[in-house]
Amino acid sequence: MDRDKAIDSLLIDDDRVRVTRFDFAKGSETGWHRHEYDYVITAIVDCPMLLEESDGSLREVLVPAGTAYRRSKGIEHNVINNGDVPMSFIEIELK
């Protein structure tokens, strides 16, 4: 399925961290990617995500505004805005 791409805005990229803001229109996606570093996501608004996992499974996740979660490097997935309104989050990669 062809979807619009989320807009990624690099905020910081130094020897310790990479910080990126992701803004998704309804139904847009990151595209398939593999995380090079451990990372933390902090939701700016409620983020109803549909995650396409590397094993072919789909997983629906709601990350409420103002909350965060952490995952380890090596994760490969596609993140899709599964809601009816735009969503945004900040991703902090730990180098």
Residue pairs with C-beta under 8 A, 6 or more apart in sequence:
3 27
3 28
3 29
3 80
4 25
4 27
4 28
4 29
5 28
5 29
5 30
5 31
6 22
6 23
6 24
6 25
6 28
6 29
6 30
6 79
6 81
7 22
7 23
7 24
8 20
8 21
8 22
8 30
9 20
9 21
9 22
9 23
10 18
10 19
10 20
11 19
11 20
11 21
11 90
12 18
12 19
13 19
15 95
16 94
16 95
17 92
17 93
17 94
17 95
18 37
18 92
18 93
18 95
19 90
19 91
19 92
19 93
20 90
20 91
20 93
21 44
21 88
21 89
21 90
21 91
22 30
22 79
22 88
22 89
22 90
22 91
23 86
23 87
23 88
24 79
24 80
24 81
24 86
24 87
24 88
25 81
25 86
26 81
26 83
26 84
26 85
26 86
27 80
27 81
28 80
28 81
29 78
29 79
29 80
29 81
30 78
30 79
30 80
31 78
32 52
32 76
32 77
32 78
33 76
33 77
33 78
34 74
34 75
34 76
35 71
35 72
35 73
35 74
35 75
35 76
35 93
36 73
36 93
37 73
37 93
37 94
37 95
38 70
38 71
38 72
38 73
38 93
38 94
39 70
39 71
39 73
39 91
39 92
39 93
39 94
40 68
40 69
40 70
40 91
40 92
40 94
41 63
41 68
41 69
41 70
41 71
41 89
41 90
41 91
41 92
42 66
42 67
42 68
42 89
42 90
42 92
43 63
43 64
43 65
43 66
43 67
43 68
43 87
43 88
43 89
44 65
44 88
44 89
44 90
45 65
45 85
45 86
45 87
45 88
46 62
46 63
46 64
46 65
46 83
46 87
47 62
47 63
47 64
47 65
47 81
47 83
47 87
47 88
47 89
48 60
48 61
48 62
48 81
48 82
48 83
48 87
49 60
49 61
49 62
49 63
49 79
49 80
49 81
49 82
49 87
50 58
50 59
50 60
50 79
50 80
50 81
50 82
51 58
51 59
51 60
51 61
51 77
51 78
51 79
51 80
52 58
52 77
52 78
52 80
53 59
53 76
53 77
54 76
54 77
60 82
63 69
63 89
81 87
